[in-house]
Amino acid sequence: MTSGRLLLGATPLGQPLDASPRLVDALARADVVAAEDTRRVRTLAKALEVRISGRVVSLFDSVEAERVAPLVEAVRTGATVLVVSDAGMPLISDPGYRLVAACANAGLPVQCLPGPSAVTTALAVSGMPSDRFCFEGFAPRKKSARRAWLASLVDEPRTCVFFESPRRLDACLRDAVEELGGTRRAAVCRELTKVHEEVVRGSLDELAAWAADGVLGEITVVLAGATPRADVPSLVAQVETLVAAGARVKDACGEVAAAHPGIRSRQLYDAILQSRRE
């Protein structure tokens, strides 16, 4: 049996002292350090006052596929290969999955050196329920795909964590207001564990207004789970009652939707039109 192994090392989000002793030891002893950014891992090693004795190779998205075979062979022939991302746990919206899968399929040892993760750190400080949650990676870049993705979260009961670029946060939050309603609660976590760490909590309406002038730094968003929807047919009946009393359909839909978080006026309007066709 090979004495080689693949190690997955969680690196600090911002504070070097968050590095675990096991990570420090692995940086010093690994035969190969496969890093998302070779410059950043050398900077981290310098801050930790550890000398990387092994070979350092890059392992970022566009080269991961070509790196897998030689790294698997290195493990097979007895090397310890340490995988690190720029910050946090490797593979979590970062490179490494192909390599882990290949080692697992080859029956080679894969071990994890646990530590920091922006996902669980943001969840912990968000003030949102954390007993059940889902992680959605990065929000889609394009508006149409982002709107469709947000629409898929309308009825998601679990707290949802996702990453977003600071350049797109404003647009993402505005789209979230449109798709999920302005009253849905969320938290934007910026620069976690770093000097300018900031956690802003509020409704999507409030957060969209806060982000309108631009936001800088690494962003993690925590979105509250959906509250169970009221029975749509009963809400349609409420709208029809208001219309019968003289209200316009659009106004009646808005009034009923405002009283039931998680229900959008547009949904009720569409439901009214459908019910009248039947």
Residue pairs with C-beta under 8 A, 6 or more apart in sequence:
2 75
2 76
2 77
2 78
2 108
2 109
3 78
4 74
4 75
4 76
4 77
4 78
4 79
4 80
4 81
4 108
4 109
5 75
5 80
5 81
5 108
5 109
5 110
5 111
6 71
6 75
6 81
6 83
6 99
6 100
6 103
6 108
6 109
6 110
6 111
7 26
7 30
7 80
7 81
7 82
7 83
7 111
7 112
7 113
8 83
8 89
8 90
8 91
8 96
8 100
8 110
8 111
8 112
8 113
9 22
9 23
9 26
9 27
9 82
9 83
9 84
9 90
9 113
9 115
10 20
10 23
10 88
10 89
10 90
10 112
10 113
10 114
10 115
10 116
10 117
11 19
11 23
11 41
11 44
11 84
11 85
11 86
11 87
11 88
11 115
11 116
12 18
12 19
12 44
12 87
12 115
12 116
12 193
13 87
13 88
13 116
13 118
13 121
13 192
13 193
13 194
13 218
14 87
14 191
14 192
14 193
14 194
14 195
14 197
15 193
15 194
16 44
16 47
16 48
18 115
18 116
18 193
19 44
19 48
19 115
20 113
20 114
20 115
22 113
23 84
23 113
23 115
24 48
24 50
26 80
26 82
26 113
27 33
27 41
27 44
27 45
27 48
27 50
27 52
27 82
28 50
28 51
28 52
28 53
29 53
29 54
29 80
30 52
30 54
30 80
30 81
30 82
31 54
31 55
31 74
31 79
31 80
31 81
32 54
32 55
32 56
32 57
32 71
32 74
32 79
32 80
32 81
32 82
33 41
33 52
33 54
33 55
33 56
33 57
33 81
33 82
33 84
34 57
34 58
34 59
34 67
34 71
34 81
34 82
34 83
34 84
34 99
35 41
35 56
35 57
35 58
35 59
35 83
35 84
35 85
36 58
36 59
36 60
36 84
36 85
36 86
36 90
36 94
36 95
37 58
37 60
37 86
38 56
38 57
38 58
40 86
41 52
41 56
41 84
42 52
42 56
44 84
45 51
45 52
54 80
54 82
57 67
57 71
58 67
59 67
59 71
59 83
59 95
59 96
59 99
60 95
61 95
64 95
64 96
64 98
64 99
65 98
67 99
68 98
68 99
68 102
69 102
71 81
71 99
72 99
72 102
72 103
72 106
72 108
74 81
75 81
75 103
75 108
75 109
76 106
76 108
83 90
83 95
83 96
83 99
84 90
85 91
85 92
85 94
85 95
85 96
86 94
87 116
87 118
87 218
88 94
88 116
88 117
88 118
88 119
89 114
89 115
89 116
89 117
89 119
90 96
91 97
91 100
92 117
92 118
92 119
92 135
93 137
93 138
93 163
100 110
103 109
103 110
104 110
116 193
118 163
118 189
118 192
118 218
118 220
119 135
119 161
119 220
121 189
121 192
121 193
121 220
122 161
122 187
122 189
122 192
122 220
122 221
122 222
123 130
123 133
123 159
123 161
123 222
124 130
125 187
125 189
125 192
125 199
126 159
126 187
126 189
126 199
126 201
126 222
127 187
127 201
128 159
128 185
128 187
128 222
128 223
128 224
128 225
129 159
129 224
129 225
130 159
132 157
132 158
132 159
132 225
133 158
133 159
133 160
133 161
134 156
134 158
134 159
134 160
134 161
135 160
135 161
135 162
136 149
136 153
136 160
136 161
136 162
137 162
137 163
138 162
138 163
138 164
138 165
139 146
139 149
139 162
139 163
139 164
139 168
139 172
139 221
140 146
140 148
140 149
141 165
141 168
143 171
143 175
146 171
146 172
146 175
147 175
147 178
147 179
150 175
150 176
150 179
150 180
151 179
153 160
153 179
153 180
153 223
153 226
154 179
154 180
154 226
154 262
155 226
155 229
155 262
156 225
156 226
157 225
157 226
157 228
158 225
159 222
159 223
159 224
159 225
160 222
160 223
160 225
161 220
161 221
161 222
161 223
162 220
162 221
162 223
163 219
163 220
163 221
164 172
164 219
164 220
164 221
165 219
166 190
166 214
166 215
166 216
166 217
166 218
166 219
169 188
169 211
169 215
169 219
169 221
170 208
170 211
170 212
170 214
170 215
172 221
173 186
173 188
173 204
173 207
173 208
173 211
174 208
176 184
176 186
176 204
176 208
176 223
177 204
177 205
177 208
180 204
180 223
180 226
181 204
181 261
181 262
181 263
181 264
182 203
182 204
182 205
182 208
183 203
183 204
183 205
183 261
184 203
184 204
184 223
184 224
184 226
184 261
184 262
185 201
185 202
185 203
185 204
185 223
185 224
186 201
186 202
186 203
186 204
186 207
186 221
186 222
186 223
186 224
187 199
187 200
187 201
187 202
187 221
187 222
188 199
188 200
188 207
188 210
188 211
188 215
188 219
188 220
188 221
189 198
189 199
189 219
189 220
189 221
189 222
190 196
190 197
190 198
190 199
190 200
190 215
190 216
190 217
190 218
190 219
191 197
191 198
191 217
191 218
192 218
192 220
194 217
194 218
196 217
198 217
200 207
200 210
202 210
226 262
227 261
227 262
228 262
229 260
229 262
229 263
230 260
230 262
230 263
232 263
232 267
232 268
232 271
233 271
233 275
235 256
235 257
235 260
235 263
235 268
235 271
236 268
236 271
236 272
236 275
238 256
239 249
239 252
239 253
239 256
239 268
239 272
240 252
240 272
242 251
242 252
242 255
242 256
243 249
243 252
247 255
249 269
249 272
250 265
250 269
253 265
253 266
253 268
253 269
253 272
254 265
256 263
256 268
257 263
257 264
257 265
257 267
257 268
258 265
